[in-house]
Amino acid sequence: MYVGCQSDDVPYLLQFAGEDNLIMGSDYGHADTTSEPAALSTSRSTSPVGQRIANKMLGDNARTLYAL
């Protein structure tokens, strides 16, 4: 199971989903007040959960999910 999340929700979701099951997307195909267009460029440097987990969410977990 993978959970797409907003950056503000990450610390809370880590408690339940685990660091191997979170991914982050920022390219919503519709106007949404919760969209985070700069999420990918800022998450690694400002992540409240650290660089390692941010890297997993922004790359490693997505590669596993999509079998890349």
C-alpha positions in Angstrom: 0.0 0.0 0.0 1.3 3.4 -0.9 0.0 6.7 0.4 0.3 10.0 -1.5 0.6 12.8 1.0 1.2 16.5 1.4 4.4 17.6 3.1 2.6 18.8 6.2 1.1 15.4 6.8 4.4 13.4 6.6 5.3 13.2 10.3 1.8 12.0 11.2 1.5 9.5 8.4 4.9 8.0 9.1 3.5 6.6 12.4 1.0 4.5 10.5 2.1 4.0 6.9 5.9 3.7 7.5 8.7 5.2 5.5 8.6 2.6 2.8 5.0 3.4 1.8 4.8 7.1 1.3 5.2 9.0 -2.0 4.7 12.6 -2.8 3.2 14.0 -6.0 3.0 17.7 -6.9 1.5 17.7 -10.4 -2.2 17.6 -9.8 -4.2 17.7 -13.0 -6.8 20.1 -11.6 -7.0 23.3 -9.6 -6.7 22.2 -6.0 -6.0 24.4 -3.0 -3.8 21.7 -1.5 -1.5 21.4 -4.5 2.2 21.9 -3.8 3.9 22.8 -7.0 7.2 23.4 -5.3 7.1 20.3 -3.2 9.8 18.4 -5.1 12.2 21.3 -5.2 11.8 22.1 -1.5 11.1 18.8 0.3 14.6 17.6 0.4 16.0 20.7 1.9 13.1 21.5 4.3 11.7 18.1 5.2 10.7 17.8 8.9 11.6 14.1 8.7 15.1 14.3 7.4 17.0 13.8 4.2 16.9 10.0 4.0 13.1 9.7 4.4 12.5 12.6 2.0 14.7 10.9 -0.6 12.7 7.7 -0.2 9.4 9.5 -0.6 10.6 11.5 -3.6 12.4 8.7 -5.5 13.0 5.3 -4.0 9.4 4.5 -3.1 8.0 5.7 -6.4 10.5 3.6 -8.3 9.4 0.6 -6.3 5.7 1.4 -6.7 6.0 1.7 -10.5 8.5 -1.1 -10.9 11.1 1.2 -12.5 
